[in-house]
């Protein structure tokens, strides 16, 4: 198995990112990510893969309930 490597990129200017958010949890995230992705593509009038780079991040993870918020953007 190959090692993963990454580079830290720091942007020194403010940027705005627009996208969609969705409540999710450990049990539903596998279906929530594709669903929020499709909602995003429909909102911007594009087909899947036409908007690059596309990313999904999460925030606000609750260790007890396993809930968090997904954010999908391009």
KETOR-779958 format. One record per atom (N, C-alpha, C, CB): chain; x, y, z; atom name; residue number from 1. Coordinates in nm, 4 decimals. Atoms other than C-alpha are relative to their C-alpha. Glycine has a CB too. Layout:
# residues N
+-------+----------+----------+----------+------+-----+
| kette |       px |       py |       pz | atom |  nr |
+-------+----------+----------+----------+------+-----+
|     A |        X |        Y |        Z |   CA | NUM |
...
+-------+----------+----------+----------+------+-----+
***
This chain:
# residues 74
+-------+----------+----------+----------+------+-----+
| kette |       px |       py |       pz | atom |  nr |
+-------+----------+----------+----------+------+-----+
|     A |   0.0840 |  -0.1166 |   0.0000 |    N |   1 |
|     A |   0.0000 |   0.0000 |   0.0000 |   CA |   1 |
|     A |   0.0892 |   0.1240 |   0.0000 |    C |   1 |
|     A |  -0.0959 |  -0.0008 |   0.1213 |   CB |   1 |
|     A |  -0.0821 |  -0.1207 |   0.0077 |    N |   2 |
|     A |   0.1381 |   0.3394 |  -0.0948 |   CA |   2 |
|     A |  -0.0396 |   0.0982 |   0.1092 |    C |   2 |
|     A |  -0.0132 |   0.0660 |  -0.1382 |   CB |   2 |
|     A |   0.0259 |  -0.1020 |  -0.1008 |    N |   3 |
|     A |   0.1691 |   0.6225 |   0.1527 |   CA |   3 |
|     A |  -0.0742 |   0.1173 |  -0.0626 |    C |   3 |
|     A |   0.1317 |   0.0476 |   0.0647 |   CB |   3 |
|     A |   0.0682 |  -0.1205 |   0.0443 |    N |   4 |
|     A |  -0.0609 |   0.9177 |   0.1222 |   CA |   4 |
|     A |   0.0846 |   0.1203 |   0.0380 |    C |   4 |
|     A |  -0.1421 |   0.0102 |   0.0615 |   CB |   4 |
|     A |  -0.0723 |  -0.1222 |  -0.0316 |    N |   5 |
|     A |   0.0994 |   1.2573 |   0.1048 |   CA |   5 |
|     A |  -0.0920 |   0.1182 |  -0.0296 |    C |   5 |
|     A |   0.1338 |   0.0100 |  -0.0813 |   CB |   5 |
|     A |   0.0809 |  -0.1181 |   0.0217 |    N |   6 |
|     A |  -0.0475 |   1.6047 |   0.1173 |   CA |   6 |
|     A |   0.0857 |   0.1232 |   0.0195 |    C |   6 |
|     A |  -0.1213 |   0.0022 |   0.0942 |   CB |   6 |
|     A |  -0.0640 |  -0.1299 |  -0.0175 |    N |   7 |
|     A |   0.0528 |   1.9671 |   0.1017 |   CA |   7 |
|     A |  -0.1016 |   0.0933 |   0.0637 |    C |   7 |
|     A |   0.0526 |   0.0575 |  -0.1362 |   CB |   7 |
|     A |   0.0844 |  -0.0989 |  -0.0636 |    N |   8 |
|     A |  -0.0889 |   2.2360 |   0.3242 |   CA |   8 |
|     A |   0.0050 |   0.1266 |  -0.0841 |    C |   8 |
|     A |   0.0446 |   0.0273 |   0.1467 |   CB |   8 |
|     A |   0.0090 |  -0.1211 |   0.0807 |    N |   9 |
|     A |  -0.2091 |   2.5299 |   0.1173 |   CA |   9 |
|     A |  -0.0677 |   0.1066 |   0.0837 |    C |   9 |
|     A |  -0.0777 |  -0.0250 |  -0.1332 |   CB |   9 |
|     A |   0.0577 |  -0.1093 |  -0.0765 |    N |  10 |
|     A |  -0.2707 |   2.8591 |   0.2915 |   CA |  10 |
|     A |  -0.0330 |   0.1139 |  -0.0949 |    C |  10 |
|     A |   0.0964 |   0.0471 |   0.1120 |   CB |  10 |
|     A |   0.0440 |  -0.1110 |   0.0833 |    N |  11 |
|     A |  -0.4728 |   3.1292 |   0.1179 |   CA |  11 |
|     A |  -0.0055 |   0.1233 |   0.0892 |    C |  11 |
|     A |  -0.1396 |  -0.0291 |  -0.0674 |   CB |  11 |
|     A |  -0.0086 |  -0.1187 |  -0.0860 |    N |  12 |
|     A |  -0.3990 |   3.4744 |   0.2522 |   CA |  12 |
|     A |  -0.1061 |   0.1041 |  -0.0316 |    C |  12 |
|     A |   0.1362 |   0.0627 |  -0.0126 |   CB |  12 |
|     A |   0.1090 |  -0.0917 |   0.0291 |    N |  13 |
|     A |  -0.7058 |   3.6403 |   0.1005 |   CA |  13 |
|     A |  -0.1326 |  -0.0657 |   0.0368 |    C |  13 |
|     A |   0.0012 |   0.0418 |  -0.1490 |   CB |  13 |
|     A |   0.1319 |   0.0522 |  -0.0309 |    N |  14 |
|     A |  -1.0695 |   3.6043 |   0.1980 |   CA |  14 |
|     A |  -0.0672 |  -0.0498 |  -0.1274 |    C |  14 |
|     A |  -0.0863 |   0.1073 |   0.0688 |   CB |  14 |
|     A |   0.0773 |   0.0502 |   0.1121 |    N |  15 |
|     A |  -1.2841 |   3.3933 |  -0.0309 |   CA |  15 |
|     A |  -0.1395 |  -0.0374 |   0.0502 |    C |  15 |
|     A |   0.0707 |  -0.1219 |  -0.0669 |   CB |  15 |
|     A |   0.1354 |   0.0439 |  -0.0318 |    N |  16 |
|     A |  -1.6538 |   3.3121 |  -0.0393 |   CA |  16 |
|     A |  -0.0258 |  -0.1304 |  -0.0727 |    C |  16 |
|     A |  -0.1058 |   0.1076 |  -0.0388 |   CB |  16 |
|     A |   0.0343 |   0.1293 |   0.0585 |    N |  17 |
|     A |  -1.7734 |   2.9598 |  -0.1009 |   CA |  17 |
|     A |  -0.1500 |  -0.0172 |   0.0164 |    C |  17 |
|     A |   0.0798 |  -0.1186 |   0.0675 |   CB |  17 |
|     A |   0.1442 |   0.0190 |  -0.0029 |    N |  18 |
|     A |  -2.1345 |   2.8899 |  -0.1902 |   CA |  18 |
|     A |  -0.0313 |  -0.1464 |  -0.0223 |    C |  18 |
|     A |  -0.0699 |   0.0875 |  -0.1057 |   CB |  18 |
|     A |   0.0363 |   0.1394 |   0.0137 |    N |  19 |
|     A |  -2.2988 |   2.5539 |  -0.1524 |   CA |  19 |
|     A |  -0.1276 |  -0.0293 |   0.0769 |    C |  19 |
|     A |   0.1130 |  -0.0898 |   0.0482 |   CB |  19 |
|     A |   0.1179 |   0.0453 |  -0.0728 |    N |  20 |
|     A |  -2.5667 |   2.3523 |   0.0232 |   CA |  20 |
|     A |   0.0431 |  -0.0743 |   0.1249 |    C |  20 |
|     A |  -0.0888 |  -0.0896 |  -0.0885 |   CB |  20 |
|     A |  -0.0298 |   0.0765 |  -0.1201 |    N |  21 |
|     A |  -2.5739 |   2.2099 |   0.3722 |   CA |  21 |
|     A |  -0.1166 |  -0.0930 |   0.0308 |    C |  21 |
|     A |   0.0287 |   0.0938 |   0.1197 |   CB |  21 |
|     A |   0.0989 |   0.1032 |  -0.0290 |    N |  22 |
|     A |  -2.7613 |   1.9132 |   0.5112 |   CA |  22 |
|     A |   0.0364 |  -0.0661 |   0.1323 |    C |  22 |
|     A |  -0.0076 |  -0.1052 |  -0.1150 |   CB |  22 |
|     A |  -0.0237 |   0.0734 |  -0.1236 |    N |  23 |
|     A |  -2.8010 |   1.7537 |   0.8541 |   CA |  23 |
|     A |   0.0211 |  -0.1469 |  -0.0339 |    C |  23 |
|     A |  -0.1181 |   0.0179 |   0.0997 |   CB |  23 |
|     A |  -0.0323 |   0.1400 |   0.0271 |    N |  24 |
|     A |  -2.6502 |   1.4044 |   0.8572 |   CA |  24 |
|     A |   0.0464 |  -0.0652 |   0.1295 |    C |  24 |
|     A |   0.1092 |  -0.0125 |  -0.1109 |   CB |  24 |
|     A |  -0.0602 |   0.0699 |  -0.1134 |    N |  25 |
|     A |  -2.5120 |   1.1412 |   1.0933 |   CA |  25 |
|     A |   0.0750 |  -0.1218 |  -0.0515 |    C |  25 |
|     A |  -0.1079 |  -0.0416 |   0.1044 |   CB |  25 |
|     A |  -0.0822 |   0.1138 |   0.0408 |    N |  26 |
|     A |  -2.2883 |   0.8347 |   1.0911 |   CA |  26 |
|     A |  -0.0792 |  -0.1063 |  -0.0753 |    C |  26 |
|     A |   0.0649 |  -0.0621 |   0.1210 |   CB |  26 |
|     A |   0.0807 |   0.1046 |   0.0630 |    N |  27 |
|     A |  -2.5753 |   0.6073 |   0.9866 |   CA |  27 |
|     A |  -0.0512 |   0.0388 |  -0.1385 |    C |  27 |
|     A |  -0.1169 |  -0.0341 |   0.0885 |   CB |  27 |
|     A |   0.0619 |  -0.0417 |   0.1264 |    N |  28 |
|     A |  -2.7101 |   0.8174 |   0.6967 |   CA |  28 |
|     A |   0.0956 |   0.0683 |  -0.0979 |    C |  28 |
|     A |  -0.1134 |   0.0925 |   0.0291 |   CB |  28 |
|     A |  -0.0901 |  -0.0775 |   0.0853 |    N |  29 |
|     A |  -2.3991 |   0.9840 |   0.5526 |   CA |  29 |
|     A |   0.0231 |  -0.0622 |  -0.1369 |    C |  29 |
|     A |   0.1314 |   0.0172 |   0.0686 |   CB |  29 |
|     A |  -0.0241 |   0.0655 |   0.1292 |    N |  30 |
|     A |  -2.3534 |   0.7238 |   0.2757 |   CA |  30 |
|     A |  -0.1072 |   0.0364 |  -0.1026 |    C |  30 |
|     A |   0.0051 |  -0.1521 |   0.0178 |   CB |  30 |
|     A |   0.1047 |  -0.0416 |   0.0939 |    N |  31 |
|     A |  -2.6871 |   0.8233 |   0.1218 |   CA |  31 |
|     A |  -0.0159 |   0.1518 |  -0.0031 |    C |  31 |
|     A |  -0.1333 |  -0.0652 |   0.0370 |   CB |  31 |
|     A |   0.0143 |  -0.1452 |  -0.0052 |    N |  32 |
|     A |  -2.6811 |   1.1892 |   0.2326 |   CA |  32 |
|     A |   0.0973 |   0.0722 |  -0.0928 |    C |  32 |
|     A |   0.0200 |   0.0482 |   0.1416 |   CB |  32 |
|     A |  -0.0992 |  -0.0670 |   0.0851 |    N |  33 |
|     A |  -2.3621 |   1.2806 |   0.0438 |   CA |  33 |
|     A |  -0.0454 |   0.0005 |  -0.1462 |    C |  33 |
|     A |   0.1377 |  -0.0691 |   0.0127 |   CB |  33 |
|     A |   0.0493 |  -0.0059 |   0.1386 |    N |  34 |
|     A |  -2.4956 |   1.1733 |  -0.3005 |   CA |  34 |
|     A |  -0.1266 |   0.0852 |  -0.0150 |    C |  34 |
|     A |  -0.0278 |  -0.1406 |  -0.0504 |   CB |  34 |
|     A |   0.1242 |  -0.0777 |   0.0083 |    N |  35 |
|     A |  -2.8336 |   1.3338 |  -0.2231 |   CA |  35 |
|     A |   0.0281 |   0.1500 |   0.0006 |    C |  35 |
|     A |  -0.0931 |  -0.0361 |   0.1163 |   CB |  35 |
|     A |  -0.0308 |  -0.1429 |  -0.0047 |    N |  36 |
|     A |  -2.6886 |   1.6733 |  -0.1281 |   CA |  36 |
|     A |   0.0814 |   0.0399 |  -0.1238 |    C |  36 |
|     A |   0.0776 |   0.0353 |   0.1302 |   CB |  36 |
|     A |  -0.0743 |  -0.0274 |   0.1228 |    N |  37 |
|     A |  -2.4528 |   1.6503 |  -0.4271 |   CA |  37 |
|     A |  -0.0955 |   0.0212 |  -0.1170 |    C |  37 |
|     A |   0.0974 |  -0.1150 |  -0.0310 |   CB |  37 |
|     A |   0.0979 |  -0.0155 |   0.1074 |    N |  38 |
|     A |  -2.7465 |   1.6002 |  -0.6640 |   CA |  38 |
|     A |  -0.0789 |   0.1298 |   0.0149 |    C |  38 |
|     A |  -0.0957 |  -0.1193 |  -0.0021 |   CB |  38 |
|     A |   0.0688 |  -0.1271 |  -0.0233 |    N |  39 |
|     A |  -2.9295 |   1.8934 |  -0.5026 |   CA |  39 |
|     A |   0.0873 |   0.1174 |  -0.0426 |    C |  39 |
|     A |  -0.0388 |   0.0139 |   0.1480 |   CB |  39 |
|     A |  -0.0920 |  -0.1069 |   0.0384 |    N |  40 |
|     A |  -2.6192 |   2.1081 |  -0.5562 |   CA |  40 |
|     A |   0.0053 |   0.0134 |  -0.1523 |    C |  40 |
|     A |   0.1411 |  -0.0271 |   0.0566 |   CB |  40 |
|     A |  -0.0075 |  -0.0052 |   0.1462 |    N |  41 |
|     A |  -2.5868 |   2.0142 |  -0.9236 |   CA |  41 |
|     A |  -0.1290 |   0.0550 |  -0.0605 |    C |  41 |
|     A |   0.0290 |  -0.1395 |  -0.0567 |   CB |  41 |
|     A |   0.1278 |  -0.0517 |   0.0492 |    N |  42 |
|     A |  -2.9588 |   2.0829 |  -0.9788 |   CA |  42 |
|     A |  -0.0100 |   0.1508 |   0.0237 |    C |  42 |
|     A |  -0.1176 |  -0.0727 |   0.0686 |   CB |  42 |
|     A |   0.0073 |  -0.1419 |  -0.0335 |    N |  43 |
|     A |  -2.9292 |   2.4231 |  -0.8062 |   CA |  43 |
|     A |   0.0845 |   0.0855 |  -0.0934 |    C |  43 |
|     A |   0.0441 |   0.0217 |   0.1431 |   CB |  43 |
|     A |  -0.0872 |  -0.0776 |   0.0885 |    N |  44 |
|     A |  -2.6425 |   2.5338 |  -1.0330 |   CA |  44 |
|     A |  -0.0235 |  -0.0327 |  -0.1473 |    C |  44 |
|     A |   0.1457 |  -0.0253 |   0.0354 |   CB |  44 |
|     A |   0.0342 |   0.0325 |   0.1387 |    N |  45 |
|     A |  -2.7947 |   2.3771 |  -1.3467 |   CA |  45 |
|     A |   0.1089 |  -0.0747 |  -0.0737 |    C |  45 |
|     A |  -0.0319 |   0.1246 |  -0.0744 |   CB |  45 |
|     A |  -0.1088 |   0.0767 |   0.0611 |    N |  46 |
|     A |  -2.5052 |   2.1399 |  -1.4130 |   CA |  46 |
|     A |  -0.0220 |  -0.1489 |   0.0209 |    C |  46 |
|     A |   0.1360 |   0.0423 |   0.0582 |   CB |  46 |
|     A |   0.0009 |   0.1445 |  -0.0166 |    N |  47 |
|     A |  -2.4631 |   1.7676 |  -1.4577 |   CA |  47 |
|     A |   0.1144 |  -0.0399 |   0.0918 |    C |  47 |
|     A |   0.0111 |  -0.0720 |  -0.1369 |   CB |  47 |
|     A |  -0.1063 |   0.0522 |  -0.0861 |    N |  48 |
|     A |  -2.2549 |   1.5606 |  -1.2182 |   CA |  48 |
|     A |   0.1311 |  -0.0060 |  -0.0783 |    C |  48 |
|     A |  -0.0374 |  -0.1406 |   0.0550 |   CB |  48 |
|     A |  -0.1309 |   0.0016 |   0.0649 |    N |  49 |
|     A |  -1.8871 |   1.6060 |  -1.3052 |   CA |  49 |
|     A |   0.0319 |   0.1253 |  -0.0797 |    C |  49 |
|     A |   0.0088 |  -0.1174 |  -0.0897 |   CB |  49 |
|     A |  -0.0253 |  -0.1224 |   0.0761 |    N |  50 |
|     A |  -1.9294 |   1.9384 |  -1.4894 |   CA |  50 |
|     A |   0.0619 |   0.1101 |   0.0847 |    C |  50 |
|     A |  -0.1283 |   0.0499 |  -0.0612 |   CB |  50 |
|     A |  -0.0518 |  -0.1015 |  -0.0908 |    N |  51 |
|     A |  -1.8358 |   2.1440 |  -1.1834 |   CA |  51 |
|     A |   0.1170 |  -0.0602 |   0.0752 |    C |  51 |
|     A |  -0.1102 |   0.0510 |   0.0985 |   CB |  51 |
|     A |  -0.1197 |   0.0556 |  -0.0633 |    N |  52 |
|     A |  -1.4797 |   2.0815 |  -1.0683 |   CA |  52 |
|     A |   0.0799 |   0.1157 |   0.0565 |    C |  52 |
|     A |   0.0859 |  -0.0842 |  -0.1013 |   CB |  52 |
|     A |   0.0022 |   0.1122 |  -0.0926 |    N |  53 |
|     A |  -1.3421 |   2.0797 |  -0.8029 |   CA |  53 |
|     A |  -0.1293 |  -0.0011 |   0.0815 |    C |  53 |
|     A |   0.1214 |   0.0056 |   0.0932 |   CB |  53 |
|     A |   0.1198 |   0.0188 |  -0.0800 |    N |  54 |
|     A |  -1.6341 |   1.9437 |  -0.6050 |   CA |  54 |
|     A |   0.0439 |  -0.0579 |   0.1328 |    C |  54 |
|     A |  -0.1042 |  -0.0926 |  -0.0716 |   CB |  54 |
|     A |  -0.0404 |   0.0541 |  -0.1294 |    N |  55 |
|     A |  -1.6045 |   1.8819 |  -0.2325 |   CA |  55 |
|     A |  -0.1160 |  -0.0023 |   0.0972 |    C |  55 |
|     A |   0.1145 |   0.0808 |   0.0580 |   CB |  55 |
|     A |   0.0970 |   0.0111 |  -0.1081 |    N |  56 |
|     A |  -1.8085 |   1.7795 |   0.0686 |   CA |  56 |
|     A |   0.0797 |   0.0010 |   0.1296 |    C |  56 |
|     A |  -0.0891 |  -0.1303 |  -0.0132 |   CB |  56 |
|     A |  -0.0657 |  -0.0039 |  -0.1299 |    N |  57 |
|     A |  -1.6980 |   1.8732 |   0.4189 |   CA |  57 |
|     A |  -0.1060 |  -0.0136 |   0.1085 |    C |  57 |
|     A |   0.0820 |   0.1315 |   0.0179 |   CB |  57 |
|     A |   0.0948 |   0.0094 |  -0.1108 |    N |  58 |
|     A |  -1.8547 |   1.8225 |   0.7571 |   CA |  58 |
|     A |   0.0490 |   0.0867 |   0.1152 |    C |  58 |
|     A |  -0.0181 |  -0.1476 |   0.0458 |   CB |  58 |
|     A |  -0.0380 |  -0.0786 |  -0.1175 |    N |  59 |
|     A |  -1.8628 |   2.0275 |   1.0752 |   CA |  59 |
|     A |  -0.1004 |  -0.0268 |   0.1105 |    C |  59 |
|     A |   0.0069 |   0.1524 |  -0.0330 |   CB |  59 |
|     A |   0.0891 |   0.0116 |  -0.1133 |    N |  60 |
|     A |  -2.0129 |   2.0194 |   1.4199 |   CA |  60 |
|     A |  -0.0305 |  -0.1424 |   0.0412 |    C |  60 |
|     A |  -0.1253 |   0.0691 |  -0.0299 |   CB |  60 |
|     A |   0.0238 |   0.1400 |  -0.0345 |    N |  61 |
|     A |  -1.9688 |   1.6487 |   1.4886 |   CA |  61 |
|     A |  -0.0313 |  -0.0148 |   0.1483 |    C |  61 |
|     A |   0.1214 |  -0.0857 |  -0.0372 |   CB |  61 |
|     A |   0.0416 |   0.0264 |  -0.1371 |    N |  62 |
|     A |  -2.1527 |   1.5401 |   1.8038 |   CA |  62 |
|     A |   0.0345 |  -0.1447 |   0.0328 |    C |  62 |
|     A |  -0.1528 |   0.0277 |   0.0197 |   CB |  62 |
|     A |  -0.0460 |   0.1357 |  -0.0323 |    N |  63 |
|     A |  -1.9774 |   1.2387 |   1.9592 |   CA |  63 |
|     A |  -0.1096 |  -0.0864 |   0.0611 |    C |  63 |
|     A |   0.1174 |   0.0068 |   0.0951 |   CB |  63 |
|     A |   0.1065 |   0.0770 |  -0.0656 |    N |  64 |
|     A |  -2.2866 |   1.1360 |   2.1537 |   CA |  64 |
|     A |  -0.1075 |  -0.0428 |  -0.1004 |    C |  64 |
|     A |  -0.0638 |   0.0827 |   0.1132 |   CB |  64 |
|     A |   0.1081 |   0.0317 |   0.0938 |    N |  65 |
|     A |  -2.5565 |   1.1569 |   1.8849 |   CA |  65 |
|     A |   0.0515 |  -0.0475 |  -0.1357 |    C |  65 |
|     A |  -0.0883 |   0.1212 |  -0.0193 |   CB |  65 |
|     A |  -0.0625 |   0.0320 |   0.1288 |    N |  66 |
|     A |  -2.3140 |   1.1033 |   1.5916 |   CA |  66 |
|     A |  -0.0544 |   0.0864 |  -0.1141 |    C |  66 |
|     A |  -0.0212 |  -0.1473 |  -0.0328 |   CB |  66 |
|     A |   0.0543 |  -0.0923 |   0.0994 |    N |  67 |
|     A |  -2.4844 |   1.3951 |   1.4106 |   CA |  67 |
|     A |   0.1055 |   0.1030 |  -0.0406 |    C |  67 |
|     A |  -0.1258 |   0.0706 |   0.0548 |   CB |  67 |
|     A |  -0.0870 |  -0.1067 |   0.0505 |    N |  68 |
|     A |  -2.3053 |   1.6553 |   1.1975 |   CA |  68 |
|     A |  -0.0681 |   0.0667 |  -0.1179 |    C |  68 |
|     A |   0.1399 |  -0.0551 |  -0.0411 |   CB |  68 |
|     A |   0.0536 |  -0.0718 |   0.1153 |    N |  69 |
|     A |  -2.3689 |   1.9006 |   0.9138 |   CA |  69 |
|     A |   0.0950 |  -0.0189 |  -0.1172 |    C |  69 |
|     A |  -0.0201 |   0.1515 |   0.0318 |   CB |  69 |
|     A |  -0.0758 |   0.0108 |   0.1249 |    N |  70 |
|     A |  -2.2548 |   1.8283 |   0.5585 |   CA |  70 |
|     A |  -0.0067 |   0.1332 |  -0.0735 |    C |  70 |
|     A |  -0.0549 |  -0.1155 |  -0.0896 |   CB |  70 |
|     A |  -0.0002 |  -0.1183 |   0.0851 |    N |  71 |
|     A |  -2.1557 |   2.1152 |   0.3298 |   CA |  71 |
|     A |   0.0574 |  -0.0422 |  -0.1336 |    C |  71 |
|     A |   0.0821 |   0.1184 |   0.0635 |   CB |  71 |
|     A |  -0.0386 |   0.0405 |   0.1342 |    N |  72 |
|     A |  -2.1341 |   2.0545 |  -0.0454 |   CA |  72 |
|     A |   0.0171 |   0.1236 |  -0.0862 |    C |  72 |
|     A |  -0.1045 |  -0.0959 |  -0.0616 |   CB |  72 |
|     A |  -0.0258 |  -0.1183 |   0.0826 |    N |  73 |
|     A |  -1.9787 |   2.3063 |  -0.2842 |   CA |  73 |
|     A |   0.0981 |  -0.0327 |  -0.1115 |    C |  73 |
|     A |   0.0542 |   0.1155 |   0.0860 |   CB |  73 |
|     A |  -0.0971 |   0.0127 |   0.1083 |    N |  74 |
|     A |  -1.7705 |   2.3549 |  -0.5942 |   CA |  74 |
|     A |   0.0684 |   0.1319 |  -0.0220 |    C |  74 |
|     A |  -0.0667 |  -0.0479 |  -0.1294 |   CB |  74 |
+-------+----------+----------+----------+------+-----+
***
